[in-house]
Amino acid sequence: MKRRTFIQSSGTTVMGLGLAGHSLPVFSTSSPNETIRVAVLGTNSRGNHLARIFAGRKNSEVAYICDPEDNARNKGIQTIESLSGKAPKGVKDFREALDDKDVDAIVIAAPDHWHAPATLMGLQAGKHVYVEKPCGHNPREGELLVAAEKKYGLTVMMGNQQRSDARSIEAKQAIKDGAIGKVYFGKAWYANTRGPIGTGQKAPVPSNLDWDLWQGPAPRVDFRDNLVHYNWHWFWRWGTGETCNNGTHEIDVCRWMLDVEYPTSVQSAGGRYHYQDDWEFYDTQFLTMNFPEDKTIVWEGRSCTGFPVEGKGRGASIHGTEGTIVVDRSGYMIFDKQNNLVKDMMGSEVDGLNATGTGDSTVDHIQNFQDAIREGVPLNTNIDDGHKSVLLCHLGNISQKVGRTLNIDPKNGRILDDPEAMKMWGREYEFGWELKV
């Protein structure tokens, strides 16, 4: 069903729409001076910050703000108009932006269940894609995005922005140069003091929200009063839990620093301990991820107990035969085998637990994305790398759900000899929204 037909036929049904799409010629600028025009999907929080950055870059324009909730959409429009003096076009349905041949890229900061479907639709419409983490709601979606990038030949970047942070890149180089010897262990952590979300009740859909469009690819349920805007993170239907929400970042840093790809096993321990409410994921979760070449990553996630590690609410430590590196969004420190501080490159905490981000790494990440589009420079993190890190988080959630260690094929990251766990590799979609590459 074409977008125009979709709008004309009562405005809310998505039956038969699908994601097969149509391929358009690949966009390519011929000069660094040419403007890249983007459409931003989801502007209540993180997307509003991303829109600000895209609007503030040289030769970059936010042409569309797309959100099915009126207040979020209006907030995004006002943000860009105040920065550029020109109001972008506001639309509920981002597929209107896909029909615009002058839109070069889409920026996705909608809820997690939208990330992979919107990315595929963007690629099939000939658009480059900047998609926030996690790149997929489940492992299969990550695999599909890797295949789609290869098929359509466009630029796809995930928002694991620490890969573009200058000090983090420096820390990675220090490890490569042998600063802490042979590395073999990484610890990632995130600690916060989130409150309860209560027990939601069925309620009328707010007049400013297109609930059907918000659900999009997810099978339909009635609206409840404790889901929108943020609490959807903690429900399996739409979210991916704290491990994919914040753990993605620090787990990705560990995987990057240790130079590992797929694991051989993943084990999770934890639960929903702090409150009795509708939260379906885990407020306390510890993952152990073993890799070939005798390397291990552990993740400590505490959503409701904000006691810091190394004095920090989030970060990673990388351990080797000759010392340790502690790295976060503000910098890094190197310690020798006797725990003496030998190099301190820590700045002030620039990002902390702030969901919208205020540091420079997102700016640098977006600049790298635009340089890749214009000039073909390598991405600091391509979708294949993004998928491998997000997969670790998904495997942790699956391990916790089934209650046992998962054995993994280190060649492709797939679960071995566990049909029950593999049932969680993908998901069911609302009819007409099935994903196709």
Disulfide bonds with the S-S distance in Angstrom:
none
